[in-house]
Amino acid sequence: MRPARTVRLAGVIAPCALVLHELRYLIGFGHHAHEALAERGHAYLPLAGGAAGLLLALAAAQLIVALDRARRTARAEEPPGLVQVWLVLALALLAVYTGQELLEAALTSGRDVSAAVVLAGGGWTALPLALAIGALAALLVHFAGRRVALVARRARPCAARPAPMTPRRRVAPVLVPPSVIARHLAGRAPPAPFSAH
């Protein structure tokens, strides 16, 4: 998977995982969800929310960069398939939720670390929630990829700009002085030898 797509997916997974976690506790505990969260070691959630917001902002910035690149170069990455992204996101959300619950159980005294912790108190609702939230997130990611591809199709690539022309320097011709003979400055030739008969 390309790094740009990975950043986008991470930026979507983080806030979706927090939404899944909150909804699962609301469904499982109703009006007592806040007390259940406090008992089970969820004091880190505000910090996790800030980190998720940062990842979402990074993904949005990367999308803006991808749109600008597509507009300038008329090239874009092939958008991923909707079903493929949905399955990846749903599995990632389930993995994050399971990891969260097991880690919270390990860090909270008196709680057993097992599969029962993940499923207790309506934990089974995480599966349909992950599928539903994953579908919505997949639509968002797929739409973003399609938008980048559309911008690339409508764009005209910027023609490569020619290098600026620099005026040619006139080079003075190199004058080689002609020889003395060529300038007719030579004296008279010596007299022919005189031979007596």
N, CA and C of each residue as an Amber inpcrd file, in Angstrom:
protein
   591
   0.8440000  -1.1840000   0.0000000   0.0000000   0.0000000   0.0000000
   0.8820000   1.2380000   0.0000000   0.5050000   2.2200000  -0.7910000
   1.3050000   3.4280000  -0.8870000   1.2560000   4.2250000   0.4060000
   2.3570000   4.9470000   0.7030000   2.3850000   5.7210000   1.9500000
   1.2480000   6.7250000   2.0570000   0.9030000   7.3870000   0.9580000
  -0.1730000   8.3880000   0.9990000  -1.4870000   7.7360000   1.3970000
  -1.7650000   6.5710000   0.8300000  -3.0100000   5.8660000   1.1530000
  -2.9880000   5.3900000   2.6020000  -1.8200000   4.9830000   3.0910000
  -1.6900000   4.5350000   4.4740000  -1.9860000   5.6730000   5.4340000
  -1.4740000   6.8690000   5.1240000  -1.7380000   8.0380000   5.9780000
  -3.2290000   8.3300000   6.0050000  -3.8630000   8.2600000   4.8440000
  -5.3030000   8.5150000   4.7880000  -6.0940000   7.5040000   5.6100000
  -5.7250000   6.2330000   5.4840000  -6.4300000   5.1910000   6.2410000
  -6.2160000   5.3510000   7.7450000  -4.9780000   5.6520000   8.1440000
  -4.7020000   5.8470000   9.5750000  -5.4900000   7.0310000  10.1120000
  -5.5970000   8.0810000   9.3100000  -6.3520000   9.2590000   9.7230000
  -7.8370000   8.9950000   9.8550000  -8.3260000   7.9800000   9.1640000
  -9.7420000   7.6150000   9.2630000  -9.9560000   6.5890000  10.3730000
  -9.0330000   5.6400000  10.5070000  -9.1930000   4.5680000  11.4900000
  -9.2030000   5.1080000  12.9190000  -8.3030000   6.0400000  13.2360000
  -8.1710000   6.5060000  14.6240000  -9.4700000   7.1020000  15.1750000
 -10.0830000   8.0920000  14.5130000 -11.3330000   8.6120000  15.0710000
 -12.4840000   7.5970000  15.0210000 -12.4920000   6.7470000  13.9800000
 -13.5460000   5.7280000  13.8900000 -13.4380000   4.7190000  15.0350000
 -12.2010000   4.3980000  15.4320000 -12.0060000   3.4670000  16.5510000
 -12.5350000   4.0670000  17.8470000 -12.3370000   5.3620000  18.0240000
 -12.8660000   6.0180000  19.2200000 -14.3930000   6.0500000  19.2030000
 -14.9700000   6.3110000  18.0400000 -16.4330000   6.3140000  17.9240000
 -16.9860000   4.9180000  18.2130000 -16.3380000   3.9040000  17.6530000
 -16.7550000   2.5180000  17.9080000 -16.7210000   2.2150000  19.4070000
 -15.6420000   2.5990000  20.0470000 -15.4730000   2.3390000  21.4800000
 -16.5770000   3.0190000  22.2950000 -16.8450000   4.2860000  21.9850000
 -17.8760000   5.0250000  22.7290000 -19.2730000   4.4390000  22.4890000
 -19.5810000   4.1310000  21.2350000 -20.9060000   3.5720000  20.9280000
 -21.1110000   2.2080000  21.5730000 -20.0640000   1.4060000  21.5700000
 -20.1580000   0.0830000  22.1890000 -20.5000000   0.2080000  23.6690000
 -19.9030000   1.1800000  24.3510000 -20.2050000   1.3620000  25.7830000
 -21.5940000   1.9730000  25.9820000 -22.0050000   2.8500000  25.0960000
 -23.3640000   3.4020000  25.2060000 -24.4200000   2.3200000  25.0060000
 -24.1870000   1.4410000  24.0330000 -25.1320000   0.3560000  23.7750000
 -25.1120000  -0.6560000  24.9310000 -23.9180000  -0.9650000  25.4170000
 -23.7910000  -1.9790000  26.4550000 -24.2330000  -1.5310000  27.8390000
 -24.0220000  -0.2410000  28.1600000 -24.2870000   0.2210000  29.5190000
 -25.3180000   1.3420000  29.6010000 -25.7600000   1.8480000  28.4810000
 -26.7980000   2.8740000  28.4760000 -26.3900000   4.1110000  29.2610000
 -27.2290000   4.5280000  30.1940000 -26.9690000   5.7430000  30.9830000
 -25.7800000   5.5800000  31.9300000 -25.3840000   4.3540000  32.1750000
 -24.2680000   4.1020000  33.0870000 -22.9430000   3.9390000  32.3290000
 -22.9170000   4.3280000  31.0740000 -21.7020000   4.1680000  30.2650000
 -20.5410000   4.9470000  30.8530000 -20.8190000   6.1490000  31.3610000
 -19.7380000   6.9760000  31.9120000 -19.0930000   6.2840000  33.1200000
 -19.9040000   5.7120000  33.9990000 -19.3650000   5.0050000  35.1670000
 -18.5690000   3.7740000  34.7340000 -19.0950000   3.0520000  33.7350000
 -18.3990000   1.8490000  33.2460000 -17.0480000   2.2190000  32.6430000
 -16.9910000   3.3240000  31.9250000 -15.7260000   3.7690000  31.3520000
 -14.7300000   4.1350000  32.4480000 -15.2180000   4.8070000  33.4860000
 -14.3350000   5.2180000  34.5840000 -13.7940000   4.0100000  35.3370000
 -14.6120000   2.9780000  35.5490000 -14.1940000   1.7780000  36.2830000
 -13.1760000   0.9610000  35.5020000 -13.2420000   1.0130000  34.1980000
 -12.4480000   0.1040000  33.3690000 -11.1910000   0.7450000  32.7790000
 -10.7010000   1.7910000  33.3770000  -9.4070000   2.3550000  32.9630000
  -9.4330000   3.1010000  31.6520000 -10.3960000   3.9940000  31.4900000
 -10.4910000   4.7660000  30.2480000 -10.0620000   6.2200000  30.4290000
  -9.2030000   6.4840000  31.3800000  -8.7620000   7.8610000  31.6230000
  -7.9270000   8.4080000  30.4660000  -7.4080000   7.5220000  29.6370000
  -6.5550000   7.9510000  28.5170000  -7.3580000   8.4670000  27.3170000
  -8.6650000   8.3050000  27.3120000  -9.4670000   8.6190000  26.1340000
  -9.3390000  10.0740000  25.6600000  -9.2720000  11.0850000  26.5470000
  -9.0620000  12.4480000  26.0180000  -7.7510000  12.5950000  25.2460000
  -6.6960000  11.9540000  25.7500000  -5.4100000  11.9960000  25.0430000
  -5.5180000  11.2630000  23.7000000  -6.1970000  10.1230000  23.7040000
  -6.3890000   9.3720000  22.4590000  -7.2110000  10.1810000  21.4620000
  -8.1890000  10.9450000  21.9740000  -8.9860000  11.8010000  21.0900000
  -8.1390000  12.8760000  20.4230000  -7.2140000  13.4630000  21.1880000
  -6.3060000  14.4630000  20.5970000  -5.4160000  13.8610000  19.5270000
  -4.8860000  12.6570000  19.7990000  -4.0370000  11.9800000  18.8080000
  -4.8370000  11.6320000  17.5540000  -6.0870000  11.1970000  17.7380000
  -6.9380000  10.8570000  16.5940000  -7.2310000  12.1050000  15.7620000
  -7.4720000  13.2320000  16.4380000  -7.7040000  14.4880000  15.7120000
  -6.4900000  14.9040000  14.9100000  -5.3060000  14.7040000  15.4890000
  -4.0660000  15.0360000  14.7780000  -3.8870000  14.1610000  13.5490000
  -4.1600000  12.8620000  13.6870000  -4.0560000  11.9590000  12.5340000
  -5.0760000  12.3200000  11.4520000  -6.2610000  12.7070000  11.8680000
  -7.2880000  13.1050000  10.8990000  -6.8600000  14.3660000  10.1470000
  -6.2710000  15.3230000  10.8650000  -5.7800000  16.5460000  10.2150000
  -4.6420000  16.2290000   9.2420000  -3.7690000  15.3010000   9.6200000
  -2.6750000  14.8960000   8.7370000  -3.2130000  14.2370000   7.4730000
  -4.2350000  13.4030000   7.6290000  -4.8480000  12.7510000   6.4610000
  -5.5080000  13.7790000   5.5500000  -6.1600000  14.7920000   6.1460000
  -6.7910000  15.8430000   5.3390000  -5.7290000  16.6450000   4.5860000
  -4.6130000  16.9390000   5.2570000  -3.5200000  17.6670000   4.5890000
  -2.9460000  16.8420000   3.4490000  -2.7890000  15.5490000   3.6530000
  -2.2710000  14.6810000   2.5970000  -3.2310000  14.6320000   1.4250000
  -4.5270000  14.6510000   1.6980000  -5.5140000  14.6550000   0.6150000
  -5.4260000  15.9440000  -0.1910000  -5.2290000  17.0620000   0.4870000
  -5.0840000  18.3490000  -0.2100000  -3.8480000  18.3220000  -1.1020000
  -2.7540000  17.7510000  -0.5940000  -1.5260000  17.6370000  -1.3910000
  -1.7740000  16.7430000  -2.6060000  -2.4850000  15.6300000  -2.4060000
  -2.7750000  14.7090000  -3.5230000  -3.6430000  15.3900000  -4.5790000
  -4.6200000  16.1770000  -4.1500000  -5.4720000  16.9060000  -5.1010000
  -4.6600000  17.9270000  -5.8920000  -3.7670000  18.6380000  -5.2140000
  -2.9380000  19.6300000  -5.8930000  -1.9890000  18.9620000  -6.8850000
  -1.3950000  17.8400000  -6.4810000  -0.4870000  17.1150000  -7.3790000
  -1.2410000  16.6100000  -8.6000000  -2.4600000  16.1070000  -8.3840000
  -3.2690000  15.6180000  -9.5090000  -3.6160000  16.7630000 -10.4580000
  -3.9040000  17.9400000  -9.9020000  -4.2400000  19.1020000 -10.7340000
  -3.0350000  19.5510000 -11.5660000  -1.8360000  19.4870000 -10.9650000
  -0.6370000  19.9510000 -11.6710000  -0.1090000  18.9370000 -12.6790000
  -0.1820000  17.6550000 -12.3550000   0.4620000  16.6420000 -13.2000000
  -0.5130000  15.8310000 -14.0350000  -1.8170000  15.9320000 -13.7380000
  -2.8420000  15.1340000 -14.4190000  -2.6270000  13.6450000 -14.1980000
  -1.9940000  13.2970000 -13.0840000  -1.8000000  11.8910000 -12.7240000
  -2.3270000  11.6710000 -11.3210000  -2.9180000  10.5120000 -11.0980000
  -3.4330000  10.1800000  -9.7740000  -3.2880000   8.6960000  -9.5430000
  -3.2610000   8.3360000  -8.2710000  -3.2230000   6.9220000  -7.9280000
  -4.5800000   6.3000000  -8.2350000  -4.5730000   5.0420000  -8.5380000
  -5.8380000   4.3370000  -8.7910000  -6.5830000   4.2010000  -7.4700000
  -7.8270000   4.6730000  -7.4020000  -8.5480000   4.5670000  -6.1230000
  -8.7950000   3.1070000  -5.7620000  -8.6800000   2.7850000  -4.4690000
  -8.8820000   1.3930000  -4.0640000 -10.3430000   0.9820000  -4.1990000
 -10.5660000  -0.3170000  -4.3030000 -11.9260000  -0.8280000  -4.4000000
 -12.6860000  -0.6190000  -3.0980000 -13.9550000  -0.3420000  -3.2160000
 -14.7820000  -0.0180000  -2.0510000 -14.8860000  -1.1970000  -1.0800000
 -15.1210000  -2.3870000  -1.5920000 -15.2720000  -3.5640000  -0.7240000
 -13.9510000  -3.8700000  -0.0220000 -12.8560000  -3.7470000  -0.7590000
 -11.5360000  -4.0040000  -0.1770000 -11.2640000  -3.0420000   0.9870000
 -11.5330000  -1.7630000   0.7800000 -11.3010000  -0.7680000   1.8340000
 -12.2330000  -1.0310000   3.0140000 -13.4730000  -1.3970000   2.7370000
 -14.4310000  -1.6720000   3.8050000 -13.9460000  -2.8140000   4.6990000
 -13.4900000  -3.9140000   4.0700000 -13.0020000  -5.0470000   4.8470000
 -11.7630000  -4.6840000   5.6550000 -10.8460000  -3.9460000   5.0420000
  -9.6310000  -3.5340000   5.7550000  -9.9900000  -2.6660000   6.9520000
 -10.8840000  -1.7030000   6.7450000 -11.2620000  -0.8100000   7.8370000
 -12.0250000  -1.5490000   8.9370000 -12.9450000  -2.4170000   8.5760000
 -13.7080000  -3.1610000   9.5860000 -12.7870000  -4.0400000  10.4190000
 -11.8620000  -4.7400000   9.7590000 -10.9150000  -5.5800000  10.5000000
  -9.9960000  -4.7390000  11.3760000  -9.5490000  -3.6080000  10.8530000
  -8.6770000  -2.7250000  11.6430000  -9.4180000  -2.1960000  12.8670000
 -10.6790000  -1.8140000  12.6910000 -11.4630000  -1.3050000  13.8200000
 -11.6680000  -2.3870000  14.8820000 -11.9540000  -3.6100000  14.4540000
 -12.0960000  -4.7100000  15.4170000 -10.7920000  -4.9870000  16.1510000
  -9.6820000  -4.9350000  15.4070000  -8.3710000  -5.1770000  16.0240000
  -8.0410000  -4.0900000  17.0450000  -8.3160000  -2.8380000  16.6990000
  -8.0420000  -1.7440000  17.6270000  -8.9220000  -1.8740000  18.8670000
 -10.2000000  -2.1710000  18.6610000 -11.1080000  -2.3180000  19.8000000
 -10.6540000  -3.4540000  20.7180000 -10.3360000  -4.6040000  20.1400000
  -9.8960000  -5.7560000  20.9340000  -8.6150000  -5.4240000  21.6970000
  -7.6740000  -4.7960000  21.0080000  -6.4240000  -4.3970000  21.6640000
  -6.6660000  -3.4210000  22.8080000  -7.5570000  -2.4690000  22.5800000
  -7.8970000  -1.5000000  23.6320000  -8.4370000  -2.2070000  24.8650000
  -9.4140000  -3.0790000  24.6640000 -10.0570000  -3.7480000  25.8000000
  -9.0730000  -4.6340000  26.5660000  -8.2290000  -5.3710000  25.8390000
  -7.2480000  -6.2340000  26.5100000  -6.2100000  -5.4080000  27.2660000
  -5.7710000  -4.3080000  26.6700000  -4.7880000  -3.4510000  27.3450000
  -5.4010000  -2.7890000  28.5780000  -6.6370000  -2.3350000  28.4480000
  -7.3130000  -1.7280000  29.5960000  -7.4700000  -2.7410000  30.7300000
  -7.8070000  -3.9930000  30.3840000  -7.9530000  -5.0290000  31.4020000
  -6.6160000  -5.3240000  32.0700000  -5.5380000  -5.3300000  31.2770000
  -4.2160000  -5.6110000  31.8350000  -3.7590000  -4.4900000  32.7650000
  -4.1420000  -3.2540000  32.4690000  -3.6920000  -2.1190000  33.2810000
  -4.6090000  -1.8110000  34.4590000  -5.7750000  -2.4320000  34.5000000
  -6.7210000  -2.2030000  35.5940000  -6.6420000  -3.3810000  36.5580000
  -6.4040000  -3.0790000  37.8300000  -6.2800000  -4.1610000  38.8160000
  -7.6380000  -4.8310000  39.0320000  -7.5880000  -6.1360000  39.1920000
  -8.7970000  -6.9020000  39.4570000  -9.5380000  -7.3550000  38.2230000
  -9.0230000  -7.0730000  37.0270000  -9.7070000  -7.5140000  35.8040000
  -8.9090000  -8.6270000  35.1520000  -9.6240000  -9.5940000  34.6430000
  -8.9940000 -10.7320000  33.9840000  -8.7460000 -10.3850000  32.5150000
  -7.5910000 -10.7860000  31.9940000  -7.2780000 -10.5330000  30.5840000
  -7.6390000 -11.7780000  29.7930000  -8.7890000 -11.7380000  29.1120000
  -9.2410000 -12.8860000  28.3230000 -10.2410000 -12.3930000  27.2770000
 -10.6730000 -13.3420000  26.4540000 -11.6640000 -12.9880000  25.4270000
 -12.9780000 -12.5700000  26.0620000 -13.2420000 -13.0660000  27.2690000
 -14.4890000 -12.7040000  27.9500000 -14.5340000 -11.2090000  28.2410000
 -13.3730000 -10.5960000  28.4830000 -13.3140000  -9.1500000  28.7450000
 -13.7780000  -8.3810000  27.5170000 -13.3870000  -8.8600000  26.3580000
 -13.7350000  -8.1730000  25.1100000 -15.2330000  -8.2780000  24.8420000
 -15.8330000  -9.4070000  25.1840000 -17.2460000  -9.6430000  24.8710000
 -18.1990000  -9.2620000  26.0020000 -17.6660000  -9.0100000  27.2000000
 -18.5210000  -8.7380000  28.3640000 -19.2370000  -7.4020000  28.2290000
 -20.3990000  -7.3140000  28.8640000 -21.1400000  -6.0530000  28.9100000
 -21.5440000  -5.5320000  27.5420000 -21.9230000  -6.4230000  26.6580000
 -22.3440000  -6.0040000  25.3070000 -21.1930000  -5.7920000  24.3450000
 -20.0400000  -6.3860000  24.6740000 -18.8640000  -6.2370000  23.7970000
 -19.0570000  -6.8190000  22.4110000 -19.9890000  -7.7810000  22.2890000
 -20.2570000  -8.3840000  20.9760000 -20.7690000  -7.3450000  19.9780000
 -21.3300000  -6.2160000  20.4850000 -21.8440000  -5.1820000  19.5690000
 -20.7320000  -4.5070000  18.7800000 -19.4790000  -4.7450000  19.1850000
 -18.3510000  -4.1540000  18.4450000 -18.2990000  -4.6710000  17.0090000
 -18.7190000  -5.9220000  16.7990000 -18.6670000  -6.4850000  15.4350000
 -19.6110000  -5.7650000  14.4760000 -20.9100000  -5.6620000  14.7570000
 -21.7590000  -4.9230000  13.8090000 -21.4010000  -3.4400000  13.7330000
 -20.9420000  -2.8720000  14.8560000 -20.5150000  -1.4660000  14.8170000
 -19.3070000  -1.2900000  13.9070000 -18.3610000  -2.2220000  13.9920000
 -17.1640000  -2.1270000  13.1380000 -17.5460000  -2.2430000  11.6650000
 -18.4970000  -3.1170000  11.3580000 -18.9290000  -3.2640000   9.9660000
 -19.6330000  -2.0020000   9.4710000 -20.4810000  -1.4170000  10.3230000
 -21.2230000  -0.2160000   9.9110000 -20.3030000   0.9990000   9.8120000
 -19.5000000   1.2170000  10.8390000 -18.5840000   2.3770000  10.8250000
 -17.5390000   2.1990000   9.7310000 -17.0770000   0.9510000   9.5510000
 -16.1100000   0.6720000   8.4760000 -16.6830000   0.9760000   7.1100000
 -17.9870000   0.7020000   6.9200000 -18.6310000   0.9910000   5.6320000
 -18.6840000   2.4960000   5.3790000 -19.0580000   3.2510000   6.4000000
 -19.1050000   4.7160000   6.2390000 -17.7160000   5.2860000   5.9640000
 -16.7260000   4.7930000   6.7150000 -15.3520000   5.2750000   6.5130000
 -14.8340000   4.8740000   5.1340000 -15.1870000   3.6610000   4.6810000
 -14.7590000   3.2000000   3.3520000 -15.3410000   4.0870000   2.2630000
 -16.5980000   4.4850000   2.4340000 -17.1970000   5.4110000   1.4630000
 -16.4300000   6.7250000   1.4220000 -16.0360000   7.2100000   2.5770000
 -15.2810000   8.4620000   2.6530000 -13.9310000   8.3380000   1.9580000
 -13.2060000   7.2480000   2.2550000 -11.8890000   7.0270000   1.6460000
 -12.0290000   6.8200000   0.1400000 -13.0280000   6.0370000  -0.2620000
 -13.2500000   5.7730000  -1.6900000 -13.6140000   7.0690000  -2.4270000
 -14.4740000   7.8780000  -1.8120000 -14.8450000   9.1590000  -2.4150000
 -13.6240000  10.0550000  -2.5810000 -12.7590000  10.0890000  -1.5690000
 -11.5430000  10.9140000  -1.6580000 -10.6560000  10.4520000  -2.8050000
 -10.4910000   9.1260000  -2.9500000  -9.6810000   8.6020000  -4.0540000
 -10.2880000   8.9130000  -5.4080000 -11.6040000   8.7990000  -5.5070000
 -12.2930000   9.1260000  -6.7630000 -12.1520000  10.6070000  -7.0910000
 -12.2190000  11.4450000  -6.0760000 -12.0950000  12.8920000  -6.2840000
 -10.7080000  13.2380000  -6.8330000  -9.6770000  12.6160000  -6.2820000
  -8.3100000  12.8430000  -6.7770000  -8.2080000  12.3950000  -8.2340000
  -8.7910000  11.2290000  -8.5560000  -8.7540000  10.7260000  -9.9380000
  -9.5120000  11.6550000 -10.8810000 -10.6400000  12.2070000 -10.4270000
 -11.4220000  13.1240000 -11.2560000 -10.6540000  14.4080000 -11.5300000
 -10.0030000  14.9450000 -10.5120000  -9.1950000  16.1590000 -10.6940000
  -8.0710000  15.8830000 -11.6880000  -7.4660000  14.7050000 -11.5960000
  -6.3810000  14.3610000 -12.5240000  -6.8920000  14.2500000 -13.9510000
  -8.0910000  13.6790000 -14.1470000  -8.6380000  13.5400000 -15.5050000
  -8.9590000  14.8980000 -16.1100000  -9.4360000  15.8350000 -15.3020000
  -9.8250000  17.1470000 -15.8260000  -8.6600000  18.1020000 -15.9830000
  -7.5400000  17.7630000 -15.4010000  -6.3970000  18.6810000 -15.4170000
  -5.6130000  18.5370000 -16.7030000  -4.9840000  19.6000000 -17.0510000
  -4.0310000  19.5780000 -18.1590000  -2.6570000  19.6770000 -17.5430000
  -1.7920000  18.7450000 -17.8680000  -0.4660000  18.8180000 -17.2480000
   0.2490000  20.0820000 -17.6820000   0.9210000  20.6880000 -16.7520000
   1.6900000  21.8960000 -17.0680000   2.8230000  21.4910000 -17.9860000
   2.9100000  22.1860000 -19.1000000   4.0040000  21.8960000 -20.0060000
   5.3040000  22.3100000 -19.3280000   6.3070000  21.5150000 -19.6050000
   7.5960000  21.8420000 -19.0070000   8.0510000  23.1900000 -19.5350000
   8.3650000  24.0410000 -18.6480000   8.7910000  25.3720000 -19.0690000
  10.2040000  25.3040000 -19.6060000  10.4170000  25.9270000 -20.7800000
  11.7850000  25.9010000 -21.2960000  12.6770000  26.7720000 -20.4180000
  13.9160000  26.4180000 -20.4300000  14.8730000  27.1960000 -19.6430000
  14.9280000  28.6090000 -20.2110000  15.0460000  29.5940000 -19.3650000
  15.0840000  30.9660000 -19.8740000  16.2870000  31.1540000 -20.8000000
  16.0140000  31.8750000 -21.8980000  17.0750000  32.0860000 -22.8790000
  18.0140000  33.1640000 -22.3630000  19.2530000  32.8390000 -22.3780000
  20.2460000  33.8340000 -21.9900000  20.8580000  34.3770000 -23.2670000
  21.0510000  35.6770000 -23.3120000  21.6330000  36.2290000 -24.5410000
  23.0350000  35.6680000 -24.7490000  23.2930000  35.3860000 -26.0140000
  24.6200000  34.8570000 -26.3380000  25.6500000  35.9690000 -26.3030000
  26.7380000  35.6420000 -25.7210000  27.8310000  36.6290000 -25.7140000
  28.5490000  36.5610000 -27.0410000  28.7860000  37.7210000 -27.5590000
  29.5540000  37.7340000 -28.8090000  31.0180000  37.5590000 -28.4810000
  31.5700000  36.6360000 -29.1620000  32.9900000  36.3580000 -28.9400000
  33.7550000  37.0270000 -30.0610000  34.6980000  37.8360000 -29.6830000
  35.5160000  38.5150000 -30.6940000  36.3800000  37.4820000 -31.4010000
  36.4400000  37.5860000 -32.7030000  37.2600000  36.6130000 -33.4310000
  38.7320000  36.7740000 -33.0430000  39.3760000  35.6690000 -32.9820000
  40.7990000  35.6950000 -32.6660000  41.5440000  35.9470000 -33.9710000
  42.2590000  37.0280000 -34.0050000  43.0020000  37.3790000 -35.2290000
  44.4370000  36.9140000 -35.0780000  44.8060000  36.0890000 -36.0250000
  46.1900000  35.6210000 -36.0500000  46.9240000  36.4940000 -37.0620000
  47.9470000  37.1300000 -36.6170000  48.6540000  37.9990000 -37.5850000
  49.2520000  37.1610000 -38.7120000  49.0190000  37.6060000 -39.9510000
  49.5950000  36.8580000 -41.0760000  51.1190000  36.9560000 -41.0610000
  51.7160000  36.0130000 -41.7190000  53.1770000  36.0090000 -41.7320000
  53.6910000  37.2120000 -42.5340000  54.9330000  37.4810000 -42.3800000
  55.5570000  38.6310000 -43.0560000  55.4600000  38.4870000 -44.5640000
  55.6080000  37.2940000 -45.0440000  55.5610000  37.0780000 -46.4980000
  54.1510000  37.3210000 -47.0080000  53.1340000  36.8650000 -46.2570000
  51.7650000  37.0310000 -46.6970000  51.3730000  38.5000000 -46.7470000
  52.0330000  39.3300000 -45.9740000  51.6940000  40.7670000 -45.9840000
  52.5590000  41.5360000 -47.0010000  53.3340000  40.8410000 -47.7480000
  54.2100000  41.4590000 -48.7810000  55.1850000  42.4600000 -48.1750000
  55.6500000  42.1410000 -47.0170000  56.6100000  43.0470000 -46.3810000
  58.0290000  42.4990000 -46.4440000  58.1650000  41.3710000 -47.0740000
  59.4990000  40.7840000 -47.1310000  60.3640000  41.5920000 -48.1010000
  61.5820000  41.6340000 -47.8140000  62.5190000  42.3280000 -48.7260000
  62.6750000  41.5320000 -50.0060000  63.4930000  41.9990000 -50.7920000
  63.7560000  41.3390000 -52.0520000  64.5040000  40.0590000 -51.8090000
  64.3050000  39.0860000 -52.6820000  64.9950000  37.8200000 -52.5210000
  66.4910000  38.0370000 -52.7970000  67.3170000  37.2300000 -52.1990000
  68.7650000  37.4130000 -52.4470000  69.0600000  37.1590000 -53.9300000
  70.1130000  37.7380000 -54.3990000  70.4350000  37.5680000 -55.8230000
  70.8340000  36.1200000 -56.1160000  70.5330000  35.7360000 -57.3250000
  70.9130000  34.3770000 -57.7350000  72.4290000  34.3030000 -57.7910000
  72.9590000  33.1620000 -57.4450000  74.4190000  33.0250000 -57.4880000
  74.9300000  33.2530000 -58.9220000  76.0500000  33.9310000 -59.0210000
  76.6360000  34.2680000 -60.3140000  77.6260000  33.1680000 -60.7070000
  77.4050000  32.6390000 -61.8420000  78.3340000  31.5790000 -62.2740000
  79.1160000  32.0830000 -63.4890000  80.4090000  31.9380000 -63.4560000
  81.2600000  32.3930000 -64.5670000  81.3910000  31.2500000 -65.5800000
  81.3710000  31.6220000 -66.8420000  81.5000000  30.6300000 -67.9160000
  82.9020000  30.6490000 -68.4410000
